[in-house]
Amino acid sequence: MKRSPLWRWAFPCFIGLLGGCTETPTPVLDAAVKDVAPRMDGVTPPDQPFEGGLLDQTAEIVSSDLPDVSRREDVIAPDDMPVRETAIDDGSAVDGEARDALADRASPACVVGRFEAPPARHALPGGYPTRTFTSAGESSSCTGGGGRPGYLLLDLNADRRPDLVVTRACDDDAVGSDHWRVYLNSGSTFAGTATRFSLPGGYLTRTFTTAGESSSCTGGVGRPGYAFFDADGDQRPDLVVTRACDDTAVGSDHWRVYLNTGSAFAATATRFALPSGYTGSGFTSAGAASSCSSGAGRPGYALYDMNADQRPDLVVTRACDDDAVGSDHWRVYLSTGSSFAGTATRFALPSGYMAGGFTSAGATSSCSGGAGRPGYALYDMNADQRPDLVVSRACDDDAVGSDHWRIYLNSGSAFASTATRFALPSGYTGSGFTSSGATSSCSGGAGRPGYALYDMNGDQRPDLVVTRACEDDAVGSDHWRVHLNVCM
């Protein structure tokens, strides 16, 4: 089957899960580094933006909650992989008219958008305890063969729709060791039957039980640091080992990349070169908060495709030797497909915010007296293949996060100096949508919903996915609410 040489690099994504493993044990799905926006995937503390998933507060699960359901796992065959020209089905109806996703991509990018107020229903797979899927990503919690699985959202078959990937199953130790269970996304539901996705060998048992992990090495052995992103531009997220316990050069001058074949990650790694000139621990994760002392140390960085060439670039959001990085510009090391450029490109940031306001690729807000750091993240809100700067809370305007977000569109070399308004759905209580994703906080049937941003229908626009609603226990058990991202 002919594969497209390039892809539109998904935000969890990614996500991200790209958001940020660090040297300390902070796995992407278990927790995220403060102020780091994971790309492919990841789970974050409450109100922490992360394109890859959110840690929720779930009810206690007992073994009696588990139905006696057997799961058939089929292999994702290469023939199952749609070619790029036919990978996307038509999107859901909008305002009474069917939307053709391919036609949308041929048309000019949307400048002003909104999340639709009436949500669409997205069905979840059965066979798991009640309220298992109350976030967009979760670490496992297993006791005696029962409990909550570890899972994340990741588009493994290149149809531009995130699939539900179970990375650890309480009833099968092989899940997370030699394969994952993948519930493919049809656009309106996740498949009821899992397909099998093979993992590379040569690592410890249950090494890959989350969407990304910090390293834990003792005496040259242990758990590697890793994350997921499309390193070679074929639309499939690859397994990227950012630190290896048996080789200190991994994370210093190169990463190991296990390419995604469509049904497995390759057994043999490819070398991906890193830029030089940085001190400290280098790039031992796919994103990290800065750690500076006396002008030296580890930079803050993340992975995003900043120039729409469908390859994730290395974005330094804070440099220990230059306070202007994170205040008025970022350093971008463009990806060639096999390495990052040796010389950085300057990417301008919007003004009007405090110095050092954007020293990571995403952050929670910190306001005092109407001033402070805004809450923000990076998402391509207008389907032009470039991540935009989304301010989800502004210290000078309480309406930001309640009825709209500020969007600074990405021109390819800078974020716009003037924000575009992006309307939010009404009908939710609590703190609203003051971040790009949050864990739920429910009390007495009211409070803040659990939510995240993912393109659920393959139209290249991130949708608002409510994974838990305080007034409806079915949300997170058998379905999610999806507020589609549409042009106004």
Salt bridges, closest charged atoms under 4 A:
GLU23 OE1 - ARG243 NH1 3.17
ASP35 OD2 - ARG373 NH1 3.08
ASP41 OD1 - ARG39 NH1 3.55
ASP47 OD1 - ARG448 NH1 2.85
GLU51 OE1 - ARG39 NE 2.10
GLU73 OE1 - HIS179 NE2 3.02
GLU73 OE2 - ARG181 NE 2.51
ASP74 OD2 - ARG72 NH1 2.13
ASP89 OD2 - ARG161 NH1 3.54
ASP95 OD2 - ARG114 NH2 3.74
ASP104 OD2 - ARG99 NE 3.39
ASP104 OD2 - ARG461 NH1 3.54
ASP159 OD2 - ARG161 NH2 3.34
ASP171 OD2 - ARG71 NH1 2.80
ASP171 OD1 - ARG181 NH2 3.30
ASP173 OD1 - ARG206 NH1 3.77
ASP178 OD1 - HIS179 ND1 2.67
ASP178 OD1 - ARG196 NH2 3.73
GLU213 OE1 - ARG223 NH1 3.85
ASP234 OD2 - ARG3 NH2 2.21
ASP246 OD1 - ARG256 NH2 3.11
ASP253 OD1 - HIS254 ND1 2.62
ASP253 OD1 - ARG271 NH2 3.68
ASP309 OD2 - ARG311 NH2 3.45
ASP321 OD1 - ARG331 NH2 3.26
ASP328 OD1 - HIS329 ND1 2.64
ASP328 OD1 - ARG346 NH2 3.67
ASP384 OD2 - ARG386 NH2 3.53
ASP396 OD1 - ARG406 NH2 3.11
ASP403 OD1 - HIS404 ND1 2.63
ASP403 OD1 - ARG421 NH2 3.63
ASP459 OD2 - ARG99 NH2 3.02
ASP459 OD2 - ARG461 NH1 3.99
GLU471 OE2 - ARG481 NH2 2.85
ASP473 OD2 - ARG131 NH1 3.82
ASP478 OD1 - ARG121 NH2 3.62
ASP478 OD1 - HIS479 ND1 2.65
